[in-house]
């Protein structure tokens, strides 16, 4: 080997050795509770079977929500069904169903919620705000499929202890502020 080649190789080997040592030291000094951190953090409480009531456009309704992890724990799947009673003579009650799939975008470190509902809308929300206590989550749409151009939606989850939460679903037509459409209160089914 000639002397000119040996020096750069030796420098690279030394850099790799030092970098490896620093990485090992950083790992050794990392807090131990980091490995135990719940990757689903603020949204994990939604797992379970829930029942409750809602009030909104179609009047009062009974609501059921089931939340569970799917596909090896990579996604949180929520299934919601609400049934309202007829609101007057000759009127039918309404049934609304939706599927929500929450994922975690690691590159952006954000939770993303995709909602598919029985009216044909598909909403893509991003978790925009979490209260300091972690009990209030605000998801705002990035896109609304099959809605009028410029329509926005916002869904807020408020955790009320271990066995209860409420939601507020809001819409904002183009150029307008958000207005509540449906509010729900749910408790864990035993």
N, C-alpha and C positions, 0 to 999 in steps of 0.2 A: 504494500500500500504506500502511496506517496504521502508526504507530510501535509500537503495542501488539503487532501481529502480527509485525512484522519482528524484534523482539528474541527471542521464543521460537524462531523459525526459525533465527536466527543462532546461538543457543545450541545447538540440536540439530545444526546443521551442524558447529559446532566440536567437539562431543562425538563425532560420527561420525568426523571427521577425526583426532582424537586417538586414538580407539579403533582405527581402521585402522592408524595409525602404530605403536601399541603392539603390535598383532597381527603386523605385518610384522617388527618388531624381535624379537619372541619367536620367530617362525619362523626368522629369520636366525641367532638364537643357539641354536636347538635342536641337540642333538648330531646329527651327520651319520649316525651308525650307527643312529639310530632308524628311518630309512627302510629300512634293510637288515635290521631285526629280523624273525626268522621268526615269522609269525603263529601257526604251529602249535606253536611252542616245544617244550614238554615231551612232546607226543604224536606229533610228526612222525617220530620214530625207528621207529614201527610200520609205516611204508610199506615194502613189500617182500614177498618170499616166504619163509616160515619153516617149519621142520619140527622135530619133537621128540617128546617123550613126556610122558605125564601119568600121575598116580596118583590114584585116587579111588574113589568108590562102586562103580564097575563094574570095578575092578582097573586094571592097567596098560593104556595105550592109546597108539596112534600119533596124532600131532596134526599138522595142516597149517593154517597161517594165511596168508592173503593180505591185505595192506593196500594200498589205493590211494586217491588222491583222486578224487572224483566230482563231477559237476554243476559243472564249471568251477572246481574246487578249493575249493568251499564246504564240503565234507564229507569226512571220512576214513572209508572203508568197510573194515571188516575182515570177512572170511569165514573161519570156523573149522569144521573137521571133525575129529572124533576117532573112532577106531574101536578098540574093545577086543575082545580075544579072549574066547571062552567061558570062564567060570570054574568049570568042573565038568562032569561027565557029563550030557548031555541039556540043557545050557544054551546059549543063543545068546550071541554077542557083542553088544555095543551100539554103535550109531552115533549120535553127537550132532553136530548142526550148529547154528551160530548165525551171525547177521548182526549186526554192531555198526556203528552209524553215530555218529560223533563230530562234534559241531558246537561252535561257540563262540558263547555267548550274550553279545553285546557289551554289552548293558545291565547285566548282572550281572558281566561279565568272568570268566565261568566256562566250563569245558569241560563239555559234557553228552554222555553216552553213552547211546544207546538200543539195547537188545539184544533181538533177536527170536530165539527158539530153537525147535528142532524139537519140544520138549515142549509148546509152546503158551504159554510164559511170555513176557511182554514186560516188560523191566525198564528203568526210567529212572534212570540214575545221574548224580551230579554229582561232579566232581573236587573232593574235600574236602581233600586234603593232597598237597603236593609236598615231597620232601626238599630240604634246602638245596642239594645237588649237582644236583638235578633228575633223579635216576635212579630215584626211587621215587615212584609215582603211586598214590593211593588213591581209588577211586571208590566212593561209597556210594549206595544206592538212595534215591530220593524216593518211588517207587511201584513196586509189583509187580503186574502185571496177571495174572489167572488163578491167583493163589496165595492161600493162606489169609490172612485179614485179619491185619495186623500183621507178616507175614513181611518180613524185611529181608535184603538181600544186599550183599556188599562184594567188589570185585575189586581186587587190588593187582598192579600191573605193576612189576617191578624190572629196569631196564636193566643188563646185564652187559657193558659194552663196546659197540663198534660193531655187532657181529654176533651178539648173544645177549641174551635176556631171559627172565625167568620170570614166572609168574602164580600167584596164589593166589585161588581163588574160595571165599568163605565164605557161610554162611547163618546167620541168627539167627531161630528161631521166636519168637513173641510172648513177651516177658518173659525171654528168654534171651540169653546172649552169643553172639557170632559163633564159629563152629567151621568149620575148614577142611573143604571137600568135595572139591575137586580142586586139585592142584598140577601145574603144567606147566613144562617147561624147553624153550626153543626156540632154534634157531640159524638164521641166514640161509642159505637155499638158494643155492648157487652156480650 
